[in-house]
Amino acid sequence: MMYFEDVEVGRRSSFGRYEVTREEVIEFASKYDPQPFHLSDEAAESTYFGRLSASGWHTAAMMMRMLVENLSDIQQAGLGSPGLDELRWLKPVYPGDVLRVESEVIDKTPSRSRPEMGSFRSRATLINQDDVAVMTVLSIGLVRTRPPVS
Amino acid sequence: MMYFEDVEVGRRSSFGRYEVTREEVIEFASKYDPQPFHLSDEAAESTYFGRLSASGWHTAAMMMRMLVENLSDIQQAGLGSPGLDELRWLKPVYPGDVLRVESEVIDKTPSRSRPEMGSFRSRATLINQDDVAVMTVLSIGLVRTRPPVS
């Protein structure tokens, strides 16, 4: 089990593989972001995107899927996340793209009021098959401290 | 059409209605955030959440749906979003909750390099049926300036 004491500032990880499909892009956008350029090539043609591209929220959700798969490998004593900062959509994500994640632990802070936990911040970058960064986010995680040996 | 010049700093809006269902919570989490406490009451019982709750990314996606519906009413000359800051998940979102959005324009900035556009920041808060804020986010929007009269 990985506790707060085990979180290493500066540690980098590289993981995940997500194939973006046209069907999934349209399905997500239909439910949660039905702007025309996320629904068809025709509507996207005259926009910045040029052709059908994924909703930014879909892109974030695909990253989350890879983070969860990676965390379940690590067995972290995680307590969830209060949120995130500096989410930036840098480039469009298109059907056919294959995404992966690179992440780095930026800093960690023990809780002042709750000795049983601490927080850490990670910068995660989503990268496509051409090694282009398409999204970056600074996420905050909460994690248990190591229980005292009794 | 609503252009950059029409964006009013301090303007507040209240809109949307989204009923959270158990089926949708499990469907989203299965695809994008398959942590056990987002998949069943049993797995959530011993956690902070107490019972099945929506993925934070699902919560964000539900907010986006309401924002898009509201924007399509306004006919804004929008150019998409480069990202967001200070997303915070404040309280769990449970099946049966009914969500709405309150938003306020915080500031606006003309582009220094591109006179045909500007950006503005809005603070959006997602509120449940008990008037409890469950999520807040500071989003950045890009919008066209009014075309010169020729």
Boltz contact constraints between the chains, C-beta under 6 A:
constraints:
  - contact:
      token1: [A, 32]
      token2: [B, 61]
      max_distance: 6.0
  - contact:
      token1: [A, 32]
      token2: [B, 64]
      max_distance: 6.0
  - contact:
      token1: [A, 32]
      token2: [B, 65]
      max_distance: 6.0
  - contact:
      token1: [A, 33]
      token2: [B, 64]
      max_distance: 6.0
  - contact:
      token1: [A, 33]
      token2: [B, 68]
      max_distance: 6.0
  - contact:
      token1: [A, 34]
      token2: [B, 68]
      max_distance: 6.0
  - contact:
      token1: [A, 35]
      token2: [B, 68]
      max_distance: 6.0
  - contact:
      token1: [A, 57]
      token2: [B, 61]
      max_distance: 6.0
  - contact:
      token1: [A, 57]
      token2: [B, 64]
      max_distance: 6.0
  - contact:
      token1: [A, 61]
      token2: [B, 32]
      max_distance: 6.0
  - contact:
      token1: [A, 61]
      token2: [B, 57]
      max_distance: 6.0
  - contact:
      token1: [A, 64]
      token2: [B, 32]
      max_distance: 6.0
  - contact:
      token1: [A, 64]
      token2: [B, 33]
      max_distance: 6.0
  - contact:
      token1: [A, 64]
      token2: [B, 57]
      max_distance: 6.0
  - contact:
      token1: [A, 65]
      token2: [B, 32]
      max_distance: 6.0
  - contact:
      token1: [A, 68]
      token2: [B, 33]
      max_distance: 6.0
  - contact:
      token1: [A, 68]
      token2: [B, 34]
      max_distance: 6.0
  - contact:
      token1: [A, 68]
      token2: [B, 35]
      max_distance: 6.0
  - contact:
      token1: [A, 82]
      token2: [B, 88]
      max_distance: 6.0
  - contact:
      token1: [A, 83]
      token2: [B, 87]
      max_distance: 6.0
  - contact:
      token1: [A, 83]
      token2: [B, 88]
      max_distance: 6.0
  - contact:
      token1: [A, 83]
      token2: [B, 89]
      max_distance: 6.0
  - contact:
      token1: [A, 84]
      token2: [B, 87]
      max_distance: 6.0
  - contact:
      token1: [A, 85]
      token2: [B, 85]
      max_distance: 6.0
  - contact:
      token1: [A, 87]
      token2: [B, 83]
      max_distance: 6.0
  - contact:
      token1: [A, 87]
      token2: [B, 84]
      max_distance: 6.0
  - contact:
      token1: [A, 88]
      token2: [B, 82]
      max_distance: 6.0
  - contact:
      token1: [A, 88]
      token2: [B, 83]
      max_distance: 6.0
  - contact:
      token1: [A, 89]
      token2: [B, 83]
      max_distance: 6.0
